[in-house]
Amino acid sequence: MSKPSVLVARAVFPEVVARLREHFEVEDNPTDTIYSKPQLIERLQGKAGAFTTGSERIDAEVLAACPQLRAVCNMAVGFNNVDLPACTARGVMATNTPDVLTETTADFGFALMMATARRITESERFLRRGEWTRWAYDMFIGPDVHGATLGILGMGRIGQAIARRGALGFGMKVIYHNRSRLPAGQEAPLGARWVDKATLLREADHLVLVLPYSAESHHAIGAAELAQMKPGATLTNVARGGIVDDAALAQALRDGRIAAAGLDVFEGEPSVHPALLELPNVVLTPHIASASLATRRAMAELAADNLIAALGCGPRAGRPPSLLNPELLAAR
């Protein structure tokens, strides 16, 4: 019996591709070309499964043009590139890679927040330009992190991991806003306190965004929200581009409405709003919060696990470990 055919849409660890070849006819992409929608549709013809990243938009048009597709397995915890209702309507299993990147992303989010607060990249550029000629009492003064108020918008796995680092490692006071409050047993070890969004914005010395992107969270931080923050506050986004109105943020940074920002994600990435590139008080990184070797390997392996199971192979046949539309199992 012939093996099902799958597409690995971006370059990934060769050993993961080799593992997939044990189960499937694999078309991979070692040159790491980013496919346009027509190219993606062409590559998906006759494919039962797709191993995707955030670069590939799987929407109703793509699904309609690829009727043999049965599984879309995203190598990311986010899945705003996948039209989940459209997948469910067509009986296509969709999966992501949660949990395996929680601690690494929290490490990076905390590091980005600290670099933002303590003006690390701004001072490094100053040094590299040869402008450091003497000590001064007010040279690159920034706010403290230890003992400050850490505000977290979105208190899922990553938010809680960042809260632990702040509370237990740096003695920070933790406040958070989430659609639903955590159980008391989860709040207590962090000393975390649920507040409404207005209070979060008003009280946080360092605001970290870790909420998922959706139509509801689009521009959750815009000009009105930035105006409610402390003038000395910092904002860090390791969630998704589009949660912050980048143009409004650039204006707020330019006007001194907040002190600084650290951004790992952007609207329309890999494009970055040009105004952000011109500002000294923003730390910019290219969507690398999960970029440790161990974590990226774990993400790729989990995406492979999902694809193998979704297409009826392996010990979890028919039941991918991180299925986003489990109602398909009940329907079957």
Kinemage of the C-alpha trace (Angstrom):
@kinemage 1
@onewidth
@group {chain A} dominant
@subgroup {mainchain}
@vectorlist {calphas} color= white
{ca met a 1} P 0.000 0.000 0.000
{ca ser a 2} L 1.388 3.429 -0.947
{ca lys a 3} L 2.262 5.927 1.733
{ca pro a 4} L 0.254 9.151 2.150
{ca ser a 5} L 1.938 12.249 0.723
{ca val a 6} L 2.741 15.252 2.911
{ca leu a 7} L 4.327 18.661 2.459
{ca val a 8} L 6.912 20.066 4.856
{ca ala a 9} L 6.436 23.716 3.966
{ca arg a 10} L 9.662 25.178 5.395
{ca ala a 11} L 13.161 23.906 6.110
{ca val a 12} L 13.327 21.952 9.351
{ca phe a 13} L 15.722 19.593 11.129
{ca pro a 14} L 16.804 16.885 8.659
{ca glu a 15} L 16.292 14.141 11.231
{ca val a 16} L 12.640 15.195 11.603
{ca val a 17} L 12.153 15.008 7.832
{ca ala a 18} L 13.815 11.577 7.864
{ca arg a 19} L 11.420 10.440 10.560
{ca leu a 20} L 8.450 11.609 8.514
{ca arg a 21} L 9.768 9.691 5.494
{ca glu a 22} L 9.337 6.476 7.487
{ca his a 23} L 5.575 7.037 7.300
{ca phe a 24} L 4.962 9.279 4.297
{ca glu a 25} L 6.008 10.349 0.834
{ca val a 26} L 7.530 13.676 1.822
{ca glu a 27} L 7.994 16.792 -0.271
{ca asp a 28} L 10.266 19.014 1.782
{ca asn a 29} L 11.676 22.484 1.258
{ca pro a 30} L 15.401 22.452 2.058
{ca thr a 31} L 15.929 25.827 0.335
{ca asp a 32} L 13.433 27.334 2.827
{ca thr a 33} L 11.434 29.119 0.147
{ca ile a 34} L 8.416 30.975 1.482
{ca tyr a 35} L 5.567 29.952 -0.799
{ca ser a 36} L 3.010 32.394 -2.127
{ca lys a 37} L -0.601 31.252 -1.828
{ca pro a 38} L -0.698 29.939 -5.435
{ca gln a 39} L 2.609 28.128 -4.884
{ca leu a 40} L 1.343 26.644 -1.612
{ca ile a 41} L -1.833 25.415 -3.288
{ca glu a 42} L 0.232 23.872 -6.079
{ca arg a 43} L 2.547 22.114 -3.601
{ca leu a 44} L -0.398 20.788 -1.601
{ca gln a 45} L -2.063 19.068 -4.535
{ca gly a 46} L -2.483 15.391 -3.691
{ca lys a 47} L -1.138 15.903 -0.174
{ca ala a 48} L -2.903 14.361 2.806
{ca gly a 49} L -0.988 16.428 5.335
{ca ala a 50} L 0.946 19.661 5.763
{ca phe a 51} L 3.714 20.439 8.244
{ca thr a 52} L 3.442 24.227 8.471
{ca thr a 53} L 4.918 27.223 10.252
{ca gly a 54} L 3.534 30.701 10.794
{ca ser a 55} L 4.571 31.589 7.239
{ca glu a 56} L 1.838 29.520 5.606
{ca arg a 57} L -1.709 30.828 5.655
{ca ile a 58} L -4.146 27.914 5.558
{ca asp a 59} L -7.505 29.510 4.852
{ca ala a 60} L -10.795 28.487 3.255
{ca glu a 61} L -9.464 29.185 -0.237
{ca val a 62} L -6.455 26.934 0.255
{ca leu a 63} L -8.577 24.183 1.798
{ca ala a 64} L -11.121 24.333 -1.034
{ca ala a 65} L -8.333 24.008 -3.597
{ca cys a 66} L -6.756 21.043 -1.779
{ca pro a 67} L -9.616 18.585 -1.128
{ca gln a 68} L -7.315 15.687 -0.214
{ca leu a 69} L -5.807 17.554 2.731
{ca arg a 70} L -6.671 15.865 6.017
{ca ala a 71} L -4.229 17.405 8.522
{ca val a 72} L -2.469 20.736 9.047
{ca cys a 73} L 0.208 20.538 11.749
{ca asn a 74} L 1.670 23.890 12.774
{ca met a 75} L 5.160 24.100 14.268
{ca ala a 76} L 4.149 26.906 16.641
{ca val a 77} L 1.983 27.384 19.682
{ca gly a 78} L 0.116 30.160 17.867
{ca phe a 79} L -2.181 29.235 15.013
{ca asn a 80} L -3.569 32.523 13.723
{ca asn a 81} L -2.236 31.481 10.304
{ca val a 82} L -4.735 28.603 10.281
{ca asp a 83} L -8.461 29.194 9.740
{ca leu a 84} L -9.615 26.758 12.393
{ca pro a 85} L -13.365 26.947 11.660
{ca ala a 86} L -12.669 26.340 7.955
{ca cys a 87} L -10.509 23.326 8.825
{ca thr a 88} L -13.221 21.928 11.083
{ca ala a 89} L -15.907 22.471 8.449
{ca arg a 90} L -13.874 20.419 5.973
{ca gly a 91} L -12.912 17.733 8.464
{ca val a 92} L -9.241 18.723 8.464
{ca met a 93} L -7.396 18.141 11.735
{ca ala a 94} L -5.364 21.153 12.882
{ca thr a 95} L -2.662 20.999 15.541
{ca asn a 96} L -0.091 23.227 17.238
{ca thr a 97} L 2.893 22.737 19.556
{ca pro a 98} L 1.997 23.998 23.054
{ca asp a 99} L 3.883 23.395 26.318
{ca val a 100} L 7.276 22.565 24.797
{ca leu a 101} L 8.198 26.237 24.350
{ca thr a 102} L 6.749 27.660 27.574
{ca glu a 103} L 9.903 27.965 29.676
{ca thr a 104} L 12.182 29.063 26.841
{ca thr a 105} L 9.743 31.760 25.751
{ca ala a 106} L 9.386 32.917 29.350
{ca asp a 107} L 13.190 33.107 29.649
{ca phe a 108} L 13.349 35.264 26.553
{ca gly a 109} L 10.399 37.428 27.537
{ca phe a 110} L 11.985 38.184 30.880
{ca ala a 111} L 15.358 38.864 29.234
{ca leu a 112} L 13.743 41.208 26.729
{ca met a 113} L 11.922 43.035 29.510
{ca met a 114} L 15.173 43.454 31.456
{ca ala a 115} L 17.086 44.626 28.378
{ca thr a 116} L 14.334 47.166 27.762
{ca ala a 117} L 14.237 48.433 31.335
{ca arg a 118} L 18.004 48.655 31.740
{ca arg a 119} L 18.618 50.111 28.260
{ca ile a 120} L 21.000 47.332 27.258
{ca thr a 121} L 20.882 47.666 23.470
{ca glu a 122} L 20.777 51.457 23.567
{ca ser a 123} L 23.916 51.588 25.691
{ca glu a 124} L 25.674 48.947 23.594
{ca arg a 125} L 25.104 50.971 20.423
{ca phe a 126} L 26.489 54.020 22.253
{ca leu a 127} L 29.621 52.070 23.194
{ca arg a 128} L 30.104 50.607 19.703
{ca arg a 129} L 29.856 54.064 18.150
{ca gly a 130} L 32.846 55.094 20.271
{ca glu a 131} L 30.864 57.664 22.250
{ca trp a 132} L 31.771 56.318 25.708
{ca thr a 133} L 34.529 58.624 26.916
{ca arg a 134} L 33.722 59.079 30.611
{ca trp a 135} L 31.413 58.004 33.441
{ca ala a 136} L 28.395 60.123 34.330
{ca tyr a 137} L 25.945 59.667 37.183
{ca asp a 138} L 22.919 59.735 34.855
{ca met a 139} L 24.342 57.737 31.957
{ca phe a 140} L 21.625 55.336 30.718
{ca ile a 141} L 19.661 55.427 33.936
{ca gly a 142} L 16.641 53.154 33.787
{ca pro a 143} L 14.023 51.746 36.134
{ca asp a 144} L 14.684 48.856 38.498
{ca val a 145} L 13.255 45.434 37.790
{ca his a 146} L 13.631 43.910 41.254
{ca gly a 147} L 10.808 44.912 43.563
{ca ala a 148} L 8.872 46.600 40.760
{ca thr a 149} L 5.297 45.811 39.704
{ca leu a 150} L 5.150 43.271 36.904
{ca gly a 151} L 1.943 43.461 34.897
{ca ile a 152} L 1.010 40.530 32.671
{ca leu a 153} L -1.703 40.707 30.043
{ca gly a 154} L -2.668 37.103 29.288
{ca met a 155} L -2.003 34.586 32.053
{ca gly a 156} L -1.689 31.267 30.286
{ca arg a 157} L 1.285 28.928 30.571
{ca ile a 158} L 3.855 31.473 29.387
{ca gly a 159} L 2.371 34.292 31.444
{ca gln a 160} L 2.535 32.164 34.573
{ca ala a 161} L 6.138 31.190 33.820
{ca ile a 162} L 7.093 34.860 33.483
{ca ala a 163} L 5.250 35.614 36.719
{ca arg a 164} L 7.273 32.936 38.540
{ca arg a 165} L 10.516 34.483 37.353
{ca gly a 166} L 9.430 37.921 38.489
{ca ala a 167} L 7.957 36.964 41.846
{ca leu a 168} L 10.387 34.293 42.981
{ca gly a 169} L 13.571 35.540 41.344
{ca phe a 170} L 13.217 39.303 41.523
{ca gly a 171} L 10.744 39.935 44.329
{ca met a 172} L 8.335 41.644 41.948
{ca lys a 173} L 4.716 42.366 42.754
{ca val a 174} L 2.678 40.514 40.111
{ca ile a 175} L -0.630 41.741 38.779
{ca tyr a 176} L -2.376 40.308 35.760
{ca his a 177} L -5.426 40.575 33.578
{ca asn a 178} L -6.917 37.582 31.831
{ca arg a 179} L -10.360 36.757 30.479
{ca ser a 180} L -10.755 34.336 33.373
{ca arg a 181} L -9.126 34.530 36.775
{ca leu a 182} L -6.728 31.759 37.761
{ca pro a 183} L -7.755 29.392 40.550
{ca ala a 184} L -6.506 30.522 43.950
{ca gly a 185} L -4.103 27.583 44.063
{ca gln a 186} L -2.309 28.890 40.979
{ca glu a 187} L -2.316 32.541 42.060
{ca ala a 188} L -0.981 31.965 45.569
{ca pro a 189} L 2.515 30.613 44.750
{ca leu a 190} L 3.072 33.652 42.531
{ca gly a 191} L 1.544 36.190 44.864
{ca ala a 192} L -0.339 37.195 41.725
{ca arg a 193} L -3.356 39.447 41.856
{ca trp a 194} L -6.061 39.640 39.174
{ca val a 195} L -7.006 43.203 38.218
{ca asp a 196} L -9.103 44.766 35.504
{ca lys a 197} L -7.313 45.970 32.401
{ca ala a 198} L -7.423 49.641 33.371
{ca thr a 199} L -5.772 48.883 36.715
{ca leu a 200} L -3.151 46.725 35.021
{ca leu a 201} L -2.212 49.550 32.670
{ca arg a 202} L -2.195 52.135 35.452
{ca glu a 203} L -0.151 50.180 38.021
{ca ala a 204} L 2.379 48.139 36.026
{ca asp a 205} L 5.988 49.298 36.012
{ca his a 206} L 6.753 46.638 33.420
{ca leu a 207} L 3.906 45.352 31.250
{ca val a 208} L 4.440 42.047 29.414
{ca leu a 209} L 2.038 40.851 26.727
{ca val a 210} L 1.524 37.099 26.348
{ca leu a 211} L -2.060 36.805 25.139
{ca pro a 212} L -3.004 34.889 21.964
{ca tyr a 213} L -3.835 36.845 18.829
{ca ser a 214} L -7.449 36.937 17.684
{ca ala a 215} L -9.880 39.436 16.223
{ca glu a 216} L -10.768 40.389 19.807
{ca ser a 217} L -7.148 41.003 20.833
{ca his a 218} L -6.216 42.994 17.699
{ca his a 219} L -4.717 46.299 18.889
{ca ala a 220} L -5.452 45.403 22.505
{ca ile a 221} L -2.720 47.960 23.188
{ca gly a 222} L -3.305 51.121 21.202
{ca ala a 223} L -3.058 54.845 21.771
{ca ala a 224} L -5.774 54.881 24.445
{ca glu a 225} L -4.161 52.070 26.433
{ca leu a 226} L -0.659 53.529 26.146
{ca ala a 227} L -1.982 56.830 27.487
{ca gln a 228} L -3.104 55.034 30.661
{ca met a 229} L 0.373 53.650 31.446
{ca lys a 230} L 2.947 55.252 33.726
{ca pro a 231} L 5.361 57.596 31.927
{ca gly a 232} L 8.276 55.525 33.281
{ca ala a 233} L 6.763 52.153 32.373
{ca thr a 234} L 8.060 49.651 29.849
{ca leu a 235} L 6.102 47.404 27.499
{ca thr a 236} L 7.295 44.000 26.265
{ca asn a 237} L 5.538 41.967 23.575
{ca val a 238} L 6.447 38.307 23.056
{ca ala a 239} L 2.925 37.303 22.034
{ca arg a 240} L 1.926 38.131 18.457
{ca gly a 241} L 2.150 41.088 16.136
{ca gly a 242} L -1.145 42.919 15.804
{ca ile a 243} L -1.835 42.852 19.533
{ca val a 244} L -0.027 46.194 19.671
{ca asp a 245} L -0.766 49.085 17.351
{ca asp a 246} L 2.850 49.589 16.294
{ca ala a 247} L 2.255 53.079 14.894
{ca ala a 248} L 0.636 54.209 18.143
{ca leu a 249} L 3.458 52.629 20.147
{ca ala a 250} L 6.104 54.432 18.092
{ca gln a 251} L 4.335 57.735 18.727
{ca ala a 252} L 4.056 57.024 22.455
{ca leu a 253} L 7.759 56.193 22.655
{ca arg a 254} L 8.678 59.301 20.692
{ca asp a 255} L 6.514 61.477 22.920
{ca gly a 256} L 7.800 59.943 26.165
{ca arg a 257} L 4.361 58.646 27.191
{ca ile a 258} L 6.123 55.434 28.204
{ca ala a 259} L 9.826 54.918 28.792
{ca ala a 260} L 10.681 52.041 26.463
{ca ala a 261} L 9.462 48.927 24.685
{ca gly a 262} L 10.859 45.494 23.872
{ca leu a 263} L 9.337 43.788 20.836
{ca asp a 264} L 9.878 40.302 19.470
{ca val a 265} L 6.787 40.378 17.244
{ca phe a 266} L 5.380 42.943 14.830
{ca glu a 267} L 2.400 43.763 12.683
{ca gly a 268} L 3.061 42.489 9.166
{ca glu a 269} L 6.337 40.836 10.131
{ca pro a 270} L 8.996 40.399 8.871
{ca ser a 271} L 8.312 44.042 8.007
{ca val a 272} L 8.805 46.409 10.945
{ca his a 273} L 7.148 49.798 11.222
{ca pro a 274} L 9.875 52.226 10.078
{ca ala a 275} L 9.205 54.604 12.968
{ca leu a 276} L 10.210 51.895 15.447
{ca leu a 277} L 13.548 51.452 13.692
{ca glu a 278} L 14.383 55.100 14.241
{ca leu a 279} L 13.799 55.151 18.002
{ca pro a 280} L 16.572 54.557 20.564
{ca asn a 281} L 14.218 53.437 23.352
{ca val a 282} L 12.967 50.220 21.776
{ca val a 283} L 14.636 46.790 21.771
{ca leu a 284} L 13.825 44.847 18.598
{ca thr a 285} L 14.346 41.118 18.007
{ca pro a 286} L 13.195 38.997 15.018
{ca his a 287} L 10.556 36.684 16.578
{ca ile a 288} L 13.080 34.455 18.353
{ca ala a 289} L 11.500 33.934 21.780
{ca ser a 290} L 11.400 30.149 21.326
{ca ala a 291} L 14.792 29.956 19.612
{ca ser a 292} L 16.755 27.591 21.796
{ca leu a 293} L 18.033 24.476 20.068
{ca ala a 294} L 16.290 22.099 22.467
{ca thr a 295} L 12.980 23.933 22.192
{ca arg a 296} L 12.954 24.220 18.407
{ca arg a 297} L 13.758 20.504 18.178
{ca ala a 298} L 10.923 19.724 20.590
{ca met a 299} L 8.524 21.869 18.549
{ca ala a 300} L 9.489 20.104 15.329
{ca glu a 301} L 9.179 16.659 16.921
{ca leu a 302} L 5.752 17.487 18.347
{ca ala a 303} L 4.545 18.785 14.975
{ca ala a 304} L 5.783 15.502 13.460
{ca asp a 305} L 4.026 13.498 16.207
{ca asn a 306} L 0.824 15.338 15.380
{ca leu a 307} L 1.120 14.694 11.645
{ca ile a 308} L 1.939 11.014 12.095
{ca ala a 309} L -0.998 10.497 14.451
{ca ala a 310} L -3.455 12.591 12.442
{ca leu a 311} L -2.880 10.498 9.333
{ca gly a 312} L -3.403 7.239 11.175
{ca cys a 313} L 0.143 6.136 11.906
{ca gly a 314} L 1.962 5.302 15.140
{ca pro a 315} L 0.659 4.454 18.613
{ca arg a 316} L -1.634 7.523 18.754
{ca ala a 317} L -3.201 6.850 15.352
{ca gly a 318} L -6.135 9.161 14.754
{ca arg a 319} L -5.555 11.135 17.967
{ca pro a 320} L -2.880 13.832 17.608
{ca pro a 321} L -1.435 14.905 20.965
{ca ser a 322} L -2.291 18.603 20.515
{ca leu a 323} L -5.422 18.672 18.381
{ca leu a 324} L -7.045 22.106 18.109
{ca asn a 325} L -10.410 20.860 16.830
{ca pro a 326} L -11.134 17.754 18.934
{ca glu a 327} L -14.793 17.884 17.936
{ca leu a 328} L -13.694 16.089 14.766
{ca leu a 329} L -12.941 13.002 16.877
{ca ala a 330} L -16.453 12.987 18.277
{ca ala a 331} L -17.864 13.391 14.791
{ca arg a 332} L -15.939 10.353 13.639
